[in-house]
């Protein structure tokens, strides 16, 4: 059954402004920026154009799924690096792909409850810097070596070193594999694409659309939330570098399946990219908006979290969006714009099919009937993660920020930003444009 809890709250949670870095494709080695470098770059640009000092923030909340060992509690590190001072607390949340949306939800709830007035929230990820680890054999060997007392004992232990000890554990691969069902994220997309009959041609069409739309958005100046970052060599990074301007359905059709090499349809071309990036938003209460005379981009009205079979995790947006709409008495015609994070082309298309499927909506989502078909002219107008990339800890903030930007340029309205979450969950956020 759809949840019916009240969404009322004491103070509205306004989004004042937001910024993100370009999303930079991982290329098999650590990228030029750490996760904190990225979020500080986005945060500085955002805070520099506000009439309030960083010290005025009540807290900093960041999502990050795989922080590096030297950046624990990256929320606090970012707060200090951004000049918030010693007295502004910061913390980090982790909900896999929705970590940044969880940060925004937490910030909004604190504002609704009257516990905060100004919060910097979002997420960051340097996936290219995910650690490479020793395997258990090597860890045990090192432990035995450390316990060896005499030179002879140490020599004996050294003689036990074997080639298997040097087999690394790739944390990124581990992190993108569900430990309960033993499937990686791409394999779960194969499952739901098969369930709803999504063809390879449809996937490639949607992927090419993503690149085409993002290219047009940059060329036509519609990506003003993206701020340039500069690496140690002085190179400027100004737009998402995983964007393939020459991508076509015909070129994508030549790629081989990546996750199921025998009968699969999911390829590297119709999947999101391993990426580094950050996105942050400044949230404010009504009192803060009035006190500081802040301009407002939009409002976070509500958020919904849902769970489902991890083997079908890509359907999370359907499971989260349907009860969110029901709670507010909204139909598809009431939503002016949708941002669905493009973990995979087949995953987005399966979500559209699930919401339009009478049997699925009745028997799985517990609704009275089908929600309906989302109009693709209201969906991901400027492309999505297939073209931008999907830095896991940041994507939830990117889609919220861009949804509000689209509403702004369209003259107002209502939007839903939603994404699937590794482990079998979904998150959806209901957004309104700037109040009149």
C-alpha positions in Angstrom: 0.0 0.0 0.0 1.1 3.6 -0.6 2.4 5.4 2.5 0.1 8.1 3.8 2.2 9.9 6.4 1.9 13.6 6.5 4.5 15.8 4.8 3.7 18.9 6.7 6.5 20.8 8.5 7.0 24.0 10.4 9.3 25.9 8.0 9.8 25.5 4.3 13.2 24.3 3.1 14.3 26.7 0.4 17.1 26.0 -2.1 18.9 29.3 -2.4 21.5 28.3 -5.0 23.7 25.4 -6.1 26.9 24.6 -8.0 28.7 21.5 -9.3 32.0 20.7 -10.8 32.4 19.2 -14.2 32.1 15.5 -13.9 35.5 14.0 -14.9 35.7 10.5 -16.3 38.0 8.0 -14.5 40.7 6.8 -16.8 42.2 3.8 -15.1 44.3 5.8 -12.6 43.7 8.4 -9.8 42.3 11.6 -11.2 43.7 15.1 -10.6 41.3 15.9 -7.8 40.5 14.3 -4.4 36.9 14.2 -3.3 37.4 17.1 -0.9 39.2 19.1 -3.7 36.1 18.8 -5.8 33.5 19.7 -3.2 35.6 22.6 -2.0 35.8 23.9 -5.6 32.0 23.7 -6.0 31.4 25.1 -2.5 33.7 28.1 -2.8 32.0 29.1 -6.0 28.6 28.8 -4.5 29.4 30.6 -1.2 31.3 33.4 -2.9 28.2 34.7 -4.5 26.1 34.6 -1.3 25.5 37.6 1.1 26.3 35.4 4.1 29.7 34.3 5.3 30.7 30.6 5.5 30.7 31.0 9.3 27.0 31.7 9.2 26.2 28.1 8.2 24.6 25.9 10.9 26.1 22.7 9.4 27.6 21.0 6.3 26.2 17.7 5.3 27.8 15.7 2.4 27.2 12.4 0.8 30.2 10.3 -0.1 30.1 6.5 -0.8 33.9 5.8 -1.0 36.0 8.4 0.8 39.7 8.0 0.7 41.5 6.9 3.9 43.0 10.4 4.3 39.6 12.1 4.1 37.5 10.6 6.8 34.2 12.5 7.6 34.6 14.5 4.5 31.7 16.7 5.5 33.8 18.2 8.3 36.9 18.4 6.2 35.0 20.4 3.6 33.5 22.7 6.2 37.0 23.6 7.5 38.5 24.0 4.0 35.6 26.2 3.0 36.4 28.6 5.9 33.4 27.8 8.0 35.5 27.9 11.1 35.9 25.6 14.0 32.3 26.0 15.3 30.4 24.8 12.2 29.8 21.0 12.4 30.0 18.8 9.4 29.2 15.2 8.8 29.0 12.6 6.1 26.2 10.3 5.0 26.2 7.2 2.8 23.3 5.7 1.0 25.2 4.5 -2.1 24.0 6.2 -5.2 21.6 8.5 -3.3 24.1 9.7 -0.7 23.9 13.3 -1.8 20.1 13.2 -1.9 20.2 11.8 1.6 22.3 14.7 2.6 19.7 17.1 1.1 16.9 15.3 2.8 18.7 15.4 6.2 19.3 19.1 5.7 15.7 19.8 4.8 14.4 17.9 7.8 16.6 19.8 10.1 15.2 23.0 8.7 11.6 21.7 8.9 12.2 20.9 12.5 13.7 24.3 13.3 17.1 22.9 14.1 18.9 24.7 11.4 18.5 27.8 9.2 21.4 27.6 6.8 22.9 24.3 5.6 25.3 23.5 2.8 24.4 20.0 1.6 25.3 17.8 -1.4 27.9 15.2 -2.2 31.2 14.4 -3.7 33.1 11.4 -5.1 36.5 10.7 -6.6 35.7 7.2 -8.0 39.0 7.2 -9.8 40.7 7.2 -6.3 38.8 4.3 -4.9 41.5 2.3 -3.0 43.2 -0.8 -4.3 43.5 -3.1 -1.3 45.6 -6.1 -0.1 43.8 -9.4 -0.3 43.2 -11.4 2.9 46.1 -13.7 2.3 48.5 -10.7 2.1 47.0 -9.2 5.2 47.5 -12.4 7.2 51.1 -12.7 5.8 51.9 -9.2 6.9 50.4 -9.8 10.3 52.6 -12.9 10.7 55.6 -11.0 9.5 55.0 -8.3 12.1 54.8 -11.0 14.9 58.0 -12.6 13.8 60.7 -11.9 16.5 64.0 -13.2 15.4 65.8 -12.7 12.1 65.3 -16.4 11.4 61.5 -16.2 12.0 61.3 -13.2 9.7 63.3 -15.0 7.0 61.0 -18.1 7.2 57.9 -15.8 6.9 59.4 -14.0 3.9 60.0 -17.4 2.2 56.2 -18.0 2.5 55.4 -15.1 0.2 53.6 -16.4 -2.9 52.2 -14.8 -6.1 48.7 -15.1 -4.8 49.5 -12.6 -2.1 49.9 -9.9 -4.8 46.4 -10.3 -6.2 44.7 -7.0 -5.4 41.2 -6.3 -4.2 39.6 -3.5 -6.3 37.4 -1.6 -3.9 35.4 0.0 -6.8 34.4 -3.4 -8.2 33.5 -4.6 -4.7 31.5 -1.5 -4.1 29.5 -1.8 -7.3 28.6 -5.5 -6.6 25.7 -6.4 -4.3 26.9 -8.8 -1.6 23.4 -10.2 -1.0 22.6 -11.3 -4.5 26.1 -11.4 -5.8 25.3 -9.3 -8.9 27.0 -6.1 -10.1 24.8 -3.1 -11.0 25.0 -3.8 -14.7 23.7 -7.4 -14.2 20.7 -6.0 -12.3 19.9 -3.8 -15.3 19.9 -6.9 -17.5 17.3 -8.5 -15.2 14.9 -5.6 -15.3 15.4 -4.9 -19.0 14.4 -8.5 -19.7 11.4 -8.3 -17.3 10.0 -5.3 -19.3 11.2 -6.3 -22.7 13.6 -3.3 -23.2 15.5 -3.9 -26.4 19.2 -3.1 -27.2 18.0 -0.7 -29.8 15.9 1.3 -27.3 18.8 1.4 -24.9 21.2 2.7 -27.5 18.7 5.3 -28.7 18.3 6.6 -25.2 22.0 6.7 -24.6 22.7 8.7 -27.8 19.9 11.0 -26.8 21.7 11.7 -23.5 24.9 12.7 -25.1 23.1 14.8 -27.8 21.1 16.7 -25.2 24.0 17.3 -22.9 26.1 18.6 -25.8 23.3 21.0 -26.8 22.9 22.2 -23.1 26.6 23.1 -22.9 26.7 24.7 -26.4 23.6 26.8 -25.7 24.7 28.0 -22.2 22.2 26.0 -20.2 24.7 24.5 -17.7 25.5 27.5 -15.7 25.6 25.5 -12.5 28.9 24.0 -13.6 32.0 25.8 -12.3 35.4 25.3 -13.8 38.1 23.5 -11.8 41.9 23.8 -12.3 44.3 21.0 -11.7 47.9 21.3 -10.5 49.2 21.6 -14.0 47.0 24.7 -14.6 44.6 22.9 -16.9 41.0 24.1 -16.8 38.2 21.6 -16.7 35.0 23.3 -17.8 32.6 20.7 -18.9 31.8 17.0 -18.3 34.6 15.2 -20.1 32.8 11.9 -20.6 30.5 13.7 -23.1 30.8 12.1 -26.5 29.5 14.6 -29.0 29.9 12.2 -31.9 27.8 9.5 -30.2 25.1 7.9 -32.4 22.8 4.9 -32.2 24.8 3.3 -35.0 28.1 3.7 -33.2 26.7 2.4 -29.9 25.3 -0.6 -31.7 28.8 -1.8 -32.5 29.8 -2.2 -28.8 29.7 -5.6 -27.2 27.7 -6.4 -24.1 29.8 -5.8 -21.0 28.1 -7.4 -18.1 26.6 -10.5 -19.8 28.9 -11.2 -22.7 26.7 -14.0 -24.1 23.2 -12.7 -24.3 23.4 -9.3 -22.6 22.3 -6.0 -23.9 23.9 -3.6 -21.5 27.2 -2.1 -22.9 29.7 0.5 -21.7 28.0 2.9 -24.1 24.5 2.6 -22.7 25.7 2.7 -19.1 26.8 5.6 -16.9 30.4 6.3 -16.5 32.9 5.9 -13.6 33.4 9.5 -12.7 34.7 12.1 -10.3 32.6 15.1 -9.3 30.8 17.1 -6.7 27.5 19.0 -6.4 26.4 21.2 -3.5 23.3 23.3 -2.6 22.6 26.0 -0.1 19.4 25.4 1.9 17.7 28.0 4.0 14.7 28.4 6.3 12.1 31.1 5.8 13.7 33.1 8.6 17.1 32.9 7.0 15.8 33.9 3.6 14.1 37.0 5.1 17.0 37.9 7.4 19.7 37.7 4.7 17.5 38.8 1.8 18.4 35.6 -0.1 17.3 34.9 -3.6 15.6 31.6 -3.9 15.9 28.9 -6.6 13.2 26.6 -5.4 11.8 24.5 -2.5 12.3 20.9 -1.3 8.7 19.8 -0.6 9.2 16.2 0.4 11.3 13.1 -0.1 10.5 9.4 -0.2 12.7 6.3 0.3 11.7 2.9 -0.8 13.3 -0.6 -0.9 12.9 -3.6 -3.2 14.7 -6.8 -4.3 18.4 -5.9 -4.8 18.4 -8.0 -8.0 16.0 -5.4 -9.4 17.5 -2.3 -7.8 17.2 -0.3 -11.0 13.4 -0.1 -10.5 13.9 2.0 -7.3 12.7 5.3 -8.9 9.3 3.6 -9.6 9.0 2.4 -6.0 9.9 5.8 -4.5 8.1 8.1 -7.0 4.7 6.4 -6.9 4.1 6.8 -3.1 5.5 10.3 -3.2 3.0 11.3 -5.8 0.2 9.5 -4.1 0.9 11.2 -0.7 0.5 14.6 -2.4 -2.5 13.7 -4.5 -0.5 14.3 -7.7 -0.7 12.7 -11.1 1.7 12.7 -14.0 0.1 15.7 -15.5 0.9 17.7 -12.3 4.6 17.1 -12.8 6.3 19.5 -15.2 9.7 17.9 -15.2 11.5 14.7 -14.2 15.1 14.0 -13.6 15.7 10.2 -13.4 19.4 9.4 -12.8 20.7 7.4 -15.8 22.5 4.6 -14.1 21.8 2.6 -17.2 19.6 3.4 -20.2 17.8 0.1 -19.8 17.2 0.9 -16.1 15.5 4.3 -16.9 13.4 2.7 -19.6 12.4 -0.1 -17.3 11.2 2.4 -14.7 9.1 4.1 -17.3 7.6 0.8 -18.3 7.0 -0.3 -14.7 5.0 2.9 -13.9 2.9 2.3 -16.9 2.3 -1.4 -16.2 -1.1 -2.1 -14.6 0.0 -5.5 -13.2 3.3 -4.1 -11.7 1.6 -1.1 -10.1 -1.2 -3.2 -8.6 0.7 -6.3 -7.5 4.2 -4.9 -6.7 3.7 -1.2 -5.8 0.3 -1.7 -4.1 -1.5 0.9 -6.2 -5.1 0.9 -7.6 -3.8 1.0 -11.1 -1.0 2.1 -13.4 0.6 5.5 -12.7 1.0 6.1 -16.4 3.7 6.9 -18.9 6.1 9.7 -18.2 6.4 12.0 -21.2 10.0 11.8 -22.4 9.7 15.5 -23.4 9.6 16.2 -19.7 12.5 13.8 -18.8 16.2 14.6 -18.6 16.0 17.5 -21.0 19.7 18.1 -20.9 20.9 14.5 -20.8 21.9 12.5 -17.8 24.5 10.3 -16.2 25.1 8.3 -19.4 26.7 11.5 -20.7 27.7 13.3 -17.5 28.9 10.3 -15.6 27.7 9.1 -12.2 30.0 10.0 -9.3 28.0 7.9 -6.8 28.2 10.3 -3.8 27.3 13.4 -5.8 24.6 12.4 -8.3 21.6 12.8 -6.0 22.5 16.5 -5.6 23.2 17.0 -9.3 19.8 15.8 -10.4 18.0 18.0 -7.7 20.0 21.0 -8.7 19.4 20.6 -12.4 15.7 19.9 -12.0 15.4 23.2 -10.2 17.4 24.9 -12.9 15.1 23.5 -15.6 12.0 24.7 -13.7 13.6 28.2 -13.4 14.2 28.5 -17.1 10.7 27.1 -17.9 9.0 29.7 -15.7 8.2 27.6 -12.7 6.4 24.4 -11.8 6.8 21.1 -10.1 9.6 18.5 -10.5 10.6 15.1 -9.3 14.2 14.0 -9.0 14.7 10.3 -8.5 17.3 7.6 -8.7 18.0 3.9 -8.1 20.3 2.9 -5.3 22.6 0.0 -5.1 21.4 -2.6 -2.6 17.8 -2.4 -3.7 16.5 1.0 -2.8 15.0 4.1 -4.5 14.9 7.8 -3.6 12.6 10.5 -4.9 12.4 14.2 -4.1 9.5 16.5 -4.8 10.5 20.0 -5.8 8.8 23.3 -6.4 10.1 26.3 -8.3 10.7 29.6 -6.6 7.5 30.9 -4.9 6.0 34.0 -6.4 
